[in-house]
Amino acid sequence: MRLRNLLVLGLAATGCLYERQAVRDDRYGEGPPPAPAAEAPPSSYDPQQAYQVDPPPPPAGAEVASEAVFYERLSPYGYWTFVAPYGRVWVPSVGYGWRPYYYGQWVLTDWGWTFVSDDPWGWAAYHYGRWNFGVGVGWYWVPGRVWAPAWVSWRYGAGYVTWCPLAPPGVVFGYRHPAWVAVSEQHFTRPIAAVAVPSQRTYGVVTQAQPLTGPHATVGRGGNFGPPVAGVARATGQQIRPIAAVQAVRPRPTVSTGANASPGASMRSPRARARPEREAVRPAPPRAGQGWRASPPAQPGAVAPRSSPGGSMGSAPRAAPPTNGSAPRAAPPSSGGGSPHATSPRTQ
């Protein structure tokens, strides 16, 4: 050992140090490749099955526990915005002159006269909630949770049947408002758009008819809602028998809400012309602690005022158009006249 130490000191004095050559240790070499993580999918694999399928819309006659069931299903056919004091409302993407309870027909069911529409959103907007009209917005739908064959007010007589949508509480449509629709009693069961009285002549028909009261104006399972069946059968010359509401009002499949979404070709209502050059800016909901300022109750035949530049919203603010087209427009209301009437069958 002493001799070895002297040899190391001698080499250090001469400035020559020898380093042992590195030797590779193969004791920890690479092992076999790992097995595949998962087997390849079979040839019959359908990627669409990997997505959760939305539940079908509620059947006719069923009430809904939450208004959330409407939001995604109606979005492809219009847009949602906020209107005080109703909150979130839906504006359909429809053409000029459109009005609710017009593109469809009446069918007698176990609930009474029931409105049936070919529009894929008709199962919701014609059987839940109320309709209202606002300057700068047009027709918009206020969601509700109670199902009805139709949320309308009836007038009947002088050979005609007339109706208008029930508006939210505190709002009534005057007899000159285009919300009113009239048809001859003998054509009551036919598609409405083909037989309706022209809007400029509807006022005279509405004022001659009388409001329906009692069970004819009340929603229920008694089957009496709407004009008397015996009178309609006599005028049309048909033997009218009721069918189940679930057979008359069948939810049509809705379209995808993706980038390639497009409403189905089965829509009966005229759609608004697309103007892609206009980009939609949807109003945001109020911030925490900053509520909407409610407007006073509307007068008969009146429509809500345009929103002020300051941002406080009345009952019908000016809303942005949908992303896939221009803002839906409806025929402007005429000057109010006559005694208003609206029968609320059931409070939602």
C-alpha positions as CSV (number, residue, x, y, z in Angstrom):
1,M,0.0,0.0,0.0
2,R,2.8,2.4,0.8
3,L,4.5,1.7,-2.5
4,R,1.3,2.4,-4.3
5,N,0.9,5.8,-2.7
6,L,4.5,6.7,-3.6
7,L,3.8,5.8,-7.2
8,V,0.7,8.0,-7.3
9,L,2.7,10.9,-5.9
10,G,5.4,10.4,-8.4
11,L,3.1,10.5,-11.3
12,A,1.4,13.6,-10.0
13,A,4.8,15.3,-9.8
14,T,5.5,14.6,-13.4
15,G,2.1,16.1,-14.4
16,C,0.8,12.8,-16.0
17,L,-2.4,11.4,-14.7
18,Y,-4.0,8.3,-16.2
19,E,-7.8,8.0,-16.1
20,R,-9.4,4.6,-16.2
21,Q,-11.5,4.1,-19.3
22,A,-15.3,4.2,-18.8
23,V,-16.9,0.8,-19.1
24,R,-20.5,0.5,-20.2
25,D,-22.7,-1.4,-17.8
26,D,-25.3,-3.5,-19.7
27,R,-26.9,-4.8,-16.6
28,Y,-29.8,-2.3,-17.0
29,G,-30.3,-2.6,-20.8
30,E,-33.6,-2.0,-22.6
31,G,-36.3,-4.6,-22.0
32,P,-39.0,-5.9,-24.5
33,P,-41.5,-3.3,-25.9
34,P,-44.7,-2.8,-23.8
35,A,-47.9,-4.5,-24.9
36,P,-50.6,-2.4,-26.8
37,A,-52.6,-0.2,-24.5
38,A,-56.0,-1.2,-26.0
39,E,-57.3,-3.2,-28.9
40,A,-58.4,-1.4,-32.0
41,P,-62.1,-0.7,-32.3
42,P,-64.1,-3.2,-34.4
43,S,-65.0,-2.4,-37.9
44,S,-68.7,-1.8,-36.9
45,Y,-67.8,0.9,-34.4
46,D,-70.0,4.0,-34.7
47,P,-68.5,7.2,-33.3
48,Q,-72.0,8.7,-33.0
49,Q,-72.8,6.2,-30.3
50,A,-70.1,7.7,-28.1
51,Y,-72.2,10.8,-27.6
52,Q,-75.0,11.0,-25.2
53,V,-78.4,11.3,-26.9
54,D,-80.7,14.1,-25.6
55,P,-83.9,12.8,-24.1
56,P,-87.0,13.4,-26.2
57,P,-89.2,16.4,-25.6
58,P,-91.9,16.0,-23.1
59,P,-95.1,14.4,-24.5
60,A,-98.3,16.4,-25.0
61,G,-100.1,17.0,-21.7
62,A,-96.9,16.9,-19.5
63,E,-95.7,19.7,-17.4
64,V,-92.0,20.5,-17.2
65,A,-90.0,20.9,-14.0
66,S,-87.5,23.3,-15.5
67,E,-87.4,25.7,-18.4
68,A,-84.0,24.5,-19.3
69,V,-85.6,21.8,-21.5
70,F,-86.3,24.5,-24.0
71,Y,-83.0,26.3,-24.3
72,E,-80.9,24.0,-26.4
73,R,-83.8,22.6,-28.4
74,L,-85.1,26.0,-29.6
75,S,-81.7,27.7,-30.2
76,P,-81.3,26.5,-33.8
77,Y,-84.6,28.2,-34.8
78,G,-84.0,31.6,-33.3
79,Y,-82.1,33.2,-30.4
80,W,-82.4,33.8,-26.7
81,T,-82.3,37.2,-25.1
82,F,-83.3,39.0,-21.9
83,V,-86.5,41.1,-21.7
84,A,-87.6,42.7,-18.4
85,P,-89.5,41.7,-16.4
86,Y,-89.7,38.3,-18.0
87,G,-86.1,37.2,-18.0
88,R,-84.8,35.0,-20.8
89,V,-87.1,34.9,-23.8
90,W,-86.9,33.3,-27.2
91,V,-87.1,35.2,-30.5
92,P,-88.0,32.9,-33.5
93,S,-86.1,33.5,-36.8
94,V,-89.2,34.1,-38.9
95,G,-90.0,36.3,-41.9
96,Y,-91.8,39.7,-42.0
97,G,-95.5,39.5,-41.2
98,W,-95.3,36.2,-39.2
99,R,-97.5,35.8,-36.2
100,P,-98.1,33.0,-33.7
101,Y,-100.9,30.4,-34.0
102,Y,-101.2,31.1,-37.8
103,Y,-99.0,28.4,-39.5
104,G,-100.8,25.3,-38.4
105,Q,-104.3,24.0,-37.9
106,W,-106.8,23.1,-35.2
107,V,-107.4,19.5,-34.3
108,L,-109.9,18.3,-31.7
109,T,-108.2,16.2,-29.0
110,D,-109.1,15.0,-25.5
111,W,-108.0,18.5,-24.3
112,G,-110.3,20.3,-26.7
113,W,-109.2,22.2,-29.8
114,T,-105.5,21.8,-30.0
115,F,-103.1,23.8,-32.2
116,V,-100.9,21.5,-34.4
117,S,-97.9,23.0,-36.2
118,D,-95.3,21.5,-38.5
119,D,-92.6,23.7,-37.1
120,P,-90.1,21.6,-35.2
121,W,-90.3,24.0,-32.2
122,G,-94.1,24.0,-32.2
123,W,-94.3,21.4,-29.4
124,A,-92.8,24.1,-27.0
125,A,-93.8,27.6,-28.1
126,Y,-97.4,26.8,-28.9
127,H,-98.2,24.7,-25.8
128,Y,-96.1,26.2,-23.0
129,G,-95.7,29.9,-22.1
130,R,-97.0,33.1,-23.6
131,W,-96.3,35.4,-26.6
132,N,-95.6,39.1,-26.6
133,F,-94.6,41.7,-29.2
134,G,-91.9,44.4,-28.8
135,V,-90.7,47.2,-31.0
136,G,-87.2,46.4,-32.2
137,V,-87.6,42.7,-31.2
138,G,-90.8,41.5,-32.9
139,W,-92.6,38.5,-31.5
140,Y,-90.9,36.8,-28.6
141,W,-91.9,33.8,-26.5
142,V,-91.9,33.8,-22.7
143,P,-91.4,30.2,-21.5
144,G,-93.8,28.5,-19.2
145,R,-94.0,25.1,-17.5
146,V,-97.7,24.2,-17.8
147,W,-98.9,22.4,-21.0
148,A,-102.0,23.5,-22.8
149,P,-103.7,22.7,-26.1
150,A,-103.0,26.4,-27.0
151,W,-102.5,29.5,-24.9
152,V,-105.0,31.7,-26.8
153,S,-108.1,33.8,-26.2
154,W,-111.2,32.9,-28.2
155,R,-114.0,34.9,-29.8
156,Y,-116.8,33.2,-31.7
157,G,-119.9,34.2,-33.7
158,A,-121.3,35.7,-36.8
159,G,-120.0,32.7,-38.8
160,Y,-116.3,33.1,-37.7
161,V,-113.8,31.9,-35.2
162,T,-111.1,34.3,-34.0
163,W,-108.3,34.0,-31.5
164,C,-105.1,35.7,-30.4
165,P,-102.2,34.5,-28.2
166,L,-102.4,35.1,-24.5
167,A,-99.7,37.6,-23.6
168,P,-98.0,37.8,-20.2
169,P,-100.0,39.1,-17.3
170,G,-100.7,42.8,-17.7
171,V,-100.5,42.9,-21.5
172,V,-103.6,42.7,-23.7
173,F,-103.7,42.9,-27.5
174,G,-106.3,45.3,-28.9
175,Y,-108.6,44.2,-31.6
176,R,-106.6,46.0,-34.4
177,H,-103.4,44.2,-33.4
178,P,-102.1,41.7,-35.9
179,A,-102.0,39.1,-33.1
180,W,-105.7,38.4,-33.9
181,V,-106.4,35.7,-36.5
182,A,-109.9,35.0,-37.9
183,V,-111.2,32.2,-40.1
184,S,-114.7,31.3,-41.4
185,E,-116.3,28.7,-39.2
186,Q,-116.7,26.4,-42.2
187,H,-113.0,26.4,-42.7
188,F,-111.9,26.2,-39.1
189,T,-110.4,22.7,-39.4
190,R,-108.3,23.5,-42.5
191,P,-104.7,24.9,-42.5
192,I,-105.1,28.4,-41.2
193,A,-102.7,30.2,-43.5
194,A,-104.7,29.1,-46.6
195,V,-108.1,30.3,-45.3
196,A,-107.5,33.1,-42.8
197,V,-109.2,36.5,-43.2
198,P,-106.8,39.1,-44.4
199,S,-105.3,41.1,-41.5
200,Q,-106.8,44.4,-42.7
201,R,-110.3,42.9,-42.4
202,T,-109.8,41.0,-39.2
203,Y,-110.8,43.9,-36.9
204,G,-114.4,43.9,-38.2
205,V,-114.7,40.2,-37.7
206,V,-113.3,40.3,-34.2
207,T,-115.6,43.0,-33.0
208,Q,-118.7,41.1,-34.3
209,A,-117.7,37.9,-32.5
210,Q,-118.3,37.3,-28.8
211,P,-115.8,36.1,-26.3
212,L,-115.9,32.5,-25.2
213,T,-116.4,32.0,-21.5
214,G,-116.7,29.1,-19.0
215,P,-115.3,25.7,-20.0
216,H,-114.8,26.9,-23.6
217,A,-112.1,29.3,-22.4
218,T,-110.6,27.1,-19.7
219,V,-107.8,24.6,-20.3
220,G,-108.6,21.2,-19.0
221,R,-109.1,17.5,-19.9
222,G,-112.8,17.9,-20.4
223,G,-112.3,18.5,-24.2
224,N,-114.4,21.7,-24.3
225,F,-111.6,24.2,-24.9
226,G,-112.4,26.4,-28.0
227,P,-115.5,26.9,-30.1
228,P,-118.4,24.5,-29.6
229,V,-117.8,21.2,-31.4
230,A,-121.4,20.9,-32.5
231,G,-121.3,24.3,-34.2
232,V,-118.0,23.6,-36.0
233,A,-119.3,20.1,-37.2
234,R,-122.5,21.7,-38.5
235,A,-120.6,24.4,-40.4
236,T,-117.9,22.1,-41.8
237,G,-120.3,19.3,-42.6
238,Q,-117.9,16.8,-40.9
239,Q,-118.3,14.3,-38.1
240,I,-115.6,15.4,-35.7
241,R,-114.3,13.0,-33.1
242,P,-111.5,13.8,-30.7
243,I,-108.2,12.0,-30.7
244,A,-105.5,11.8,-28.1
245,A,-103.3,14.9,-27.7
246,V,-100.2,12.8,-27.8
247,Q,-101.2,11.7,-31.3
248,A,-101.9,15.2,-32.6
249,V,-98.9,17.0,-31.1
250,R,-95.8,14.9,-31.8
251,P,-92.5,16.6,-31.3
252,R,-90.5,16.7,-34.5
253,P,-86.7,16.0,-34.3
254,T,-84.6,19.1,-33.7
255,V,-81.5,19.8,-35.6
256,S,-77.9,19.9,-34.3
257,T,-76.7,23.0,-32.5
258,G,-73.2,22.7,-34.1
259,A,-71.5,24.9,-36.6
260,N,-73.3,23.1,-39.5
261,A,-76.7,23.3,-37.9
262,S,-79.6,24.3,-40.2
263,P,-83.3,24.2,-39.5
264,G,-85.2,21.3,-41.0
265,A,-87.0,21.6,-44.4
266,S,-90.3,20.7,-42.7
267,M,-90.7,24.2,-41.1
268,R,-94.0,25.7,-42.1
269,S,-93.3,29.2,-40.8
270,P,-91.4,31.5,-43.2
271,R,-87.8,32.0,-42.2
272,A,-86.0,35.4,-42.0
273,R,-83.6,36.1,-44.9
274,A,-80.0,35.4,-43.9
275,R,-77.7,38.4,-43.8
276,P,-74.3,37.0,-42.8
277,E,-72.6,40.3,-43.1
278,R,-74.2,41.4,-39.9
279,E,-72.6,40.1,-36.8
280,A,-74.9,39.5,-33.9
281,V,-74.0,41.0,-30.5
282,R,-76.3,39.4,-27.9
283,P,-77.1,41.3,-24.8
284,A,-75.5,39.9,-21.6
285,P,-77.5,39.2,-18.5
286,P,-77.4,41.7,-15.7
287,R,-74.4,41.8,-13.3
288,A,-74.7,40.7,-9.7
289,G,-76.6,43.3,-7.8
290,Q,-77.8,45.1,-10.9
291,G,-81.4,43.9,-11.7
292,W,-83.6,44.8,-14.5
293,R,-85.9,47.8,-14.1
294,A,-89.4,46.6,-14.5
295,S,-91.8,48.6,-16.7
296,P,-95.4,49.5,-15.7
297,P,-98.3,47.3,-16.9
298,A,-99.0,47.8,-20.6
299,Q,-102.2,49.4,-21.7
300,P,-104.7,47.6,-24.0
301,G,-103.4,47.4,-27.5
302,A,-100.1,49.0,-26.6
303,V,-96.6,47.5,-27.2
304,A,-93.6,48.0,-25.1
305,P,-91.3,51.0,-25.8
306,R,-87.9,50.9,-27.4
307,S,-85.0,50.6,-24.9
308,S,-83.3,53.8,-23.9
309,P,-79.6,54.5,-24.9
310,G,-78.7,54.4,-21.2
311,G,-79.1,50.6,-21.1
312,S,-82.1,50.3,-18.7
313,M,-84.5,48.0,-20.4
314,G,-88.3,48.2,-20.5
315,S,-90.6,45.3,-21.4
316,A,-89.2,45.1,-24.9
317,P,-85.6,46.1,-25.4
318,R,-83.9,46.4,-28.8
319,A,-82.3,43.0,-29.4
320,A,-79.6,41.8,-31.6
321,P,-80.2,39.6,-34.6
322,P,-79.3,35.9,-34.6
323,T,-76.0,34.8,-35.8
324,N,-77.4,33.0,-38.9
325,G,-79.5,35.8,-40.2
326,S,-81.2,39.2,-39.7
327,A,-83.4,40.0,-36.8
328,P,-86.8,38.4,-37.0
329,R,-89.4,41.0,-37.9
330,A,-93.2,40.9,-37.4
331,A,-95.9,43.0,-38.9
332,P,-96.1,46.3,-37.0
333,P,-99.3,46.6,-34.9
334,S,-102.1,48.9,-36.0
335,S,-103.5,51.5,-33.8
336,G,-105.5,50.0,-31.0
337,G,-109.3,50.0,-31.0
338,G,-112.3,48.3,-29.5
339,S,-112.6,46.8,-26.1
340,P,-109.8,44.4,-25.3
341,H,-110.4,40.9,-24.1
342,A,-108.1,38.2,-23.1
343,T,-109.2,35.1,-21.1
344,S,-106.4,33.4,-19.1
345,P,-107.3,29.7,-18.8
346,R,-104.7,29.0,-16.2
347,T,-101.9,31.0,-14.5
348,Q,-98.5,29.7,-15.2
